[in-house]
Amino acid sequence: MEDLLLNTKRTLRTFRRGEVVEGDVVSVNRHEVFVDLGAKSEGIISNRELEGDLDSILGLAVGDKVLASVVQTENDQGYTILSLKKAESERSWRQLQDLFARKGTLTVKVVDSNKGGFVVETAGGLRGFVPFSHLIRPPASDSSSTPSPLLGRTLTVSVIELNQANNRLVFSEKIAALLTDPQTKSFYENLRPGKKLKGRVTTVSSFGVFVELAPGVEGLVHISEIGWERVEDPGEVVRKGDEVEVSILSIDRERGQLALSMRARQKNPWEKVARQYHVGDVVSGTVTKTVPFGAFVRLPEGVEGLIHVSETTGPLAEGEEVETVIINLEPEKQKLGLSIKQLKSQISNLKTAA
């Protein structure tokens, strides 16, 4: 008898208040639901706990598996009192984990925005984030100072990051499109680095432009890849709706991100510079920008060289035409060093010699 009691105690499961448990529905009526928690333990969910949401109980059937939170470890009848509502968050996380594992999609609602993207909410009440880079149609500006027209609307997305311990959820609309649309998926799978394509500019940002290559497939041309000349404002080079020629630099298939280049489709002016110029040559150009360490000068070929502050003889102004001498030329690194100081020194020496 003593051994029997000891074995019974070992098989009985103890619960903690707030613990999320899983069980099988064994009985359902309008007043309560009985759940088999295993290890000779039973729980009960009363309709008082779901007041105003009776459909949640009536929708359950014998044999269904449910997740519930422990409200009371044991009542006077020996049952564990359970709550479906308090386990809603855990159910939502488990559903998302399953979705993530099988690469499924879900619908979320846009509830807020910031400089990086949109805050969205799932049907289960969990909040996550959709970065602008993972939207099929990113907003025209990355500023959060004005309300977005997408607020209140729904997006079809896929889970790309999930960390329940840190309460972190990141979604992608682009990945969802790749998973659900056969034509989009086929087009994307045939992309390779170096491939040349035409696309349409959908968004102009301070850091570059987004180009749509096919419905649901979009890539980023970083500001440094727009042209061979230094670009300060992408909006001065292209506008939304423009058709542009691009080459694919890299593909991140896991995150659905494409890095594109417009300048790779343009003739490289440094090739001409390498043939035409040498160290010691005198060249003329226009000052395009002044900085604390010097000034940038554009040559007629469209490339820019730097006059270091130590190689100037006085202040320079943007738009000023200057004559300089080449003191460093590395076309393969797109580097061109210029000097006004050394040019004037050379002229002075020639006059002295004469």
C-alpha positions in Angstrom: 0.0 0.0 0.0 2.8 2.4 0.9 4.5 1.7 -2.5 1.2 2.3 -4.3 0.7 5.7 -2.6 4.3 6.6 -3.3 3.9 5.7 -7.0 0.7 7.7 -7.2 2.4 10.8 -5.8 5.1 10.4 -8.3 2.7 10.2 -11.2 0.5 13.1 -10.1 1.6 16.4 -11.7 1.8 19.6 -9.8 1.1 23.0 -11.4 2.1 26.5 -10.8 -0.2 29.5 -11.0 0.3 31.2 -14.4 1.8 28.1 -16.0 0.7 27.4 -19.5 -0.4 23.8 -19.9 -1.7 21.7 -22.8 -4.5 19.1 -22.6 -7.2 17.2 -24.4 -10.9 18.2 -24.1 -12.9 15.4 -22.6 -16.2 17.1 -22.0 -18.0 20.3 -23.1 -21.2 21.9 -22.0 -22.6 25.4 -21.8 -21.2 25.9 -18.3 -17.8 24.3 -18.4 -15.1 22.5 -20.3 -13.2 19.6 -18.7 -9.6 19.1 -19.9 -7.4 16.0 -19.4 -3.9 17.4 -18.4 -2.3 13.9 -18.2 -0.6 12.4 -15.1 -4.1 11.8 -13.6 -4.8 15.5 -13.5 -7.9 17.3 -14.8 -8.6 20.9 -15.4 -11.8 22.9 -15.7 -12.6 26.0 -17.7 -15.9 27.7 -16.7 -17.9 30.0 -18.9 -17.5 32.7 -16.2 -13.9 32.9 -17.2 -15.0 33.5 -20.8 -17.9 35.8 -20.1 -18.9 37.6 -23.3 -17.0 35.0 -25.4 -19.1 31.9 -25.1 -18.4 30.9 -28.7 -14.8 30.0 -27.6 -16.2 27.3 -25.4 -19.0 26.1 -27.7 -16.5 25.9 -30.6 -14.5 23.3 -28.7 -15.1 19.6 -29.2 -14.1 16.4 -27.4 -10.7 15.4 -28.4 -9.5 18.9 -29.2 -6.1 20.0 -27.9 -6.1 23.3 -26.0 -3.6 25.6 -24.4 -4.6 27.1 -21.1 -3.1 29.0 -18.2 -3.4 27.8 -14.6 -5.5 30.3 -12.6 -5.9 28.1 -9.5 -3.8 25.0 -8.8 -6.8 23.1 -7.2 -10.4 23.9 -6.2 -12.4 22.2 -3.5 -13.4 19.4 -6.0 -9.7 18.7 -6.9 -9.8 20.3 -10.3 -7.1 22.7 -11.7 -8.9 25.9 -12.7 -7.8 27.0 -16.2 -8.1 30.1 -18.4 -8.1 30.1 -22.2 -7.8 33.9 -22.4 -4.6 34.1 -20.3 -2.9 31.5 -22.6 -3.8 33.5 -25.8 -0.4 35.0 -26.1 1.4 31.6 -25.8 -1.0 30.1 -28.4 -0.2 32.9 -30.8 3.6 32.4 -30.3 3.3 28.7 -31.0 1.2 29.3 -34.1 3.8 31.7 -35.4 6.6 29.3 -34.6 4.8 26.6 -36.6 4.3 29.1 -39.5 7.9 30.1 -39.4 9.0 26.5 -39.6 6.9 25.6 -42.6 7.4 29.0 -44.3 3.8 30.0 -44.3 2.1 33.4 -44.5 -0.3 35.4 -42.4 -2.3 38.6 -42.5 -1.3 41.5 -40.1 -2.7 44.9 -39.5 -0.6 48.1 -39.6 -1.0 49.9 -36.3 1.9 52.4 -36.2 5.0 53.5 -38.1 8.5 54.9 -37.4 11.6 55.8 -39.4 12.5 52.1 -40.0 9.2 50.6 -40.9 5.7 49.6 -39.7 4.5 48.2 -36.4 1.9 45.5 -37.1 -0.5 43.4 -35.1 -1.4 39.7 -35.6 -4.9 38.3 -35.2 -3.6 36.8 -31.9 -2.7 40.2 -30.5 1.1 40.0 -30.9 2.9 43.0 -32.2 5.8 42.8 -34.7 7.7 44.9 -37.2 7.9 45.1 -41.0 11.1 47.0 -42.1 10.6 49.4 -45.1 13.1 47.2 -47.0 10.7 44.3 -46.7 7.7 46.1 -48.1 6.7 45.6 -51.8 5.9 49.3 -52.0 8.1 51.2 -49.5 6.9 54.7 -48.7 8.3 57.6 -50.7 10.0 59.0 -47.6 11.6 57.4 -44.5 10.3 60.1 -42.3 7.7 59.3 -39.6 6.5 62.9 -39.2 3.4 62.3 -41.3 0.8 59.5 -40.9 1.2 56.7 -43.4 -1.7 55.9 -45.7 -1.1 52.2 -44.8 -2.2 52.7 -41.2 -5.2 50.5 -40.5 -4.6 48.4 -43.6 -3.6 44.7 -43.7 -0.5 43.2 -45.2 0.2 39.6 -46.1 3.6 38.7 -44.6 6.0 35.9 -43.6 7.9 35.6 -40.4 11.6 36.2 -40.9 12.7 36.6 -37.2 11.1 35.2 -34.1 12.4 35.4 -30.5 9.7 34.9 -27.9 12.2 35.5 -25.0 13.0 39.0 -26.3 9.4 39.5 -27.6 10.8 40.1 -31.1 8.9 39.5 -34.3 10.0 40.7 -37.7 7.9 40.1 -40.8 8.4 40.5 -44.6 5.8 41.3 -47.2 8.4 40.6 -50.0 9.1 37.1 -48.8 5.4 36.4 -48.5 5.0 37.4 -52.2 7.8 35.1 -53.2 6.2 32.2 -51.3 2.6 32.7 -52.6 2.9 33.9 -56.2 4.2 31.3 -58.7 5.3 33.9 -61.3 7.1 36.0 -58.7 8.8 32.9 -57.2 9.9 31.7 -60.7 11.3 35.1 -61.7 13.2 35.4 -58.4 14.7 32.0 -58.5 16.1 32.7 -62.0 18.0 35.8 -60.8 21.8 35.6 -60.6 24.5 38.1 -59.7 25.7 40.0 -62.8 22.3 39.6 -64.6 21.3 42.7 -66.5 17.7 43.9 -66.3 15.4 46.8 -66.7 13.2 48.1 -63.9 11.0 50.9 -62.7 11.9 53.2 -59.9 9.2 52.9 -57.2 10.8 54.9 -54.3 13.5 57.5 -54.0 15.2 57.8 -50.6 18.1 59.6 -49.1 20.2 56.4 -49.2 19.3 55.2 -52.7 16.4 54.1 -54.9 14.2 51.1 -55.0 13.6 49.5 -58.4 10.9 47.0 -59.2 12.1 44.3 -61.6 8.8 42.3 -61.6 5.6 42.4 -59.6 6.6 41.6 -56.0 10.4 41.6 -56.8 12.2 44.8 -55.9 15.8 45.7 -55.2 17.8 48.6 -53.8 20.3 50.7 -55.7 22.5 52.2 -53.0 23.4 55.8 -53.5 27.0 54.8 -54.2 25.8 52.6 -57.1 23.7 55.2 -58.9 26.5 56.6 -61.1 30.2 57.0 -61.4 30.0 60.6 -60.3 29.4 61.3 -56.6 25.7 61.6 -55.9 24.5 63.8 -53.0 20.8 63.5 -53.7 19.3 60.5 -55.6 16.3 62.6 -56.5 18.5 64.8 -58.7 19.4 61.8 -60.8 16.1 59.7 -61.0 12.5 60.1 -60.2 9.7 57.8 -59.2 8.4 56.0 -62.4 11.6 56.3 -64.3 12.7 53.2 -66.2 16.4 52.3 -65.4 18.9 49.7 -66.4 20.5 47.8 -63.6 22.8 44.8 -62.8 22.3 42.5 -59.9 25.2 42.8 -57.4 24.1 40.3 -54.8 21.0 38.2 -53.7 20.0 37.4 -50.1 17.4 34.7 -50.8 16.7 34.1 -47.1 15.7 37.7 -46.5 14.4 38.4 -50.1 16.8 41.3 -50.6 18.5 42.3 -53.9 21.4 44.7 -54.2 21.4 46.4 -57.6 23.7 48.8 -59.5 22.9 51.4 -62.1 26.5 52.4 -62.6 27.5 48.9 -63.6 25.4 49.4 -66.8 27.2 52.7 -67.5 30.6 53.2 -69.2 33.4 53.4 -66.7 35.0 56.8 -67.1 38.0 55.7 -65.1 39.1 53.5 -68.0 39.4 56.7 -70.1 41.2 58.5 -67.3 43.7 55.6 -67.0 44.5 55.9 -70.8 44.5 59.7 -71.0 46.2 61.0 -67.8 49.5 60.4 -65.9 51.0 61.8 -62.7 52.4 65.2 -63.4 49.8 66.2 -66.0 48.1 69.5 -65.6 44.3 69.3 -65.7 41.4 71.8 -65.3 38.2 71.1 -63.4 35.3 72.4 -61.4 35.1 72.4 -57.6 32.0 70.4 -56.7 32.3 70.3 -52.9 34.4 71.8 -50.2 35.1 69.8 -47.0 37.3 70.5 -43.9 40.1 68.3 -45.3 40.0 69.8 -48.9 37.9 70.1 -52.0 36.5 67.7 -54.7 37.1 68.7 -58.3 35.3 67.2 -61.3 37.2 66.7 -64.5 35.6 66.9 -67.9 35.4 63.0 -68.0 33.1 63.0 -65.1 35.4 61.6 -62.4 36.3 63.5 -59.3 39.6 64.1 -57.7 40.6 65.4 -54.3 42.7 68.5 -53.5 43.8 67.9 -49.9 43.8 71.0 -47.8 47.6 70.8 -47.6 47.7 71.1 -51.4 45.7 74.3 -51.7 47.0 77.9 -51.7 43.8 79.5 -50.4 40.0 79.0 -49.9 38.1 77.4 -52.7 34.4 77.8 -53.6 31.9 75.4 -55.1 31.6 76.0 -58.8 35.0 77.6 -59.1 37.1 76.6 -62.1 40.6 75.6 -61.1 43.9 74.4 -62.7 45.7 71.6 -60.9 48.4 69.0 -61.4 47.9 65.3 -60.9 50.0 64.0 -57.9 48.4 60.6 -57.5 46.4 58.4 -59.9 44.9 55.0 -59.0 42.1 54.3 -61.6 41.6 50.8 -60.2 40.7 52.3 -56.8 39.0 55.3 -58.4 41.4 57.7 -56.7 42.8 60.9 -58.1 45.0 63.3 -56.1 45.3 66.8 -57.2 47.4 69.8 -56.2 47.2 73.6 -56.8 50.2 74.2 -54.5 52.6 72.0 -56.5 51.4 73.4 -59.8 52.1 76.9 -58.7 55.5 75.8 -57.4 56.3 74.3 -60.8 55.3 77.5 -62.6 57.4 79.5 -60.2 60.4 77.3 -60.8 60.0 77.6 -64.5 59.9 81.4 -64.3 63.0 81.4 -62.1 64.9 79.2 -64.5 63.9 81.4 -67.4 
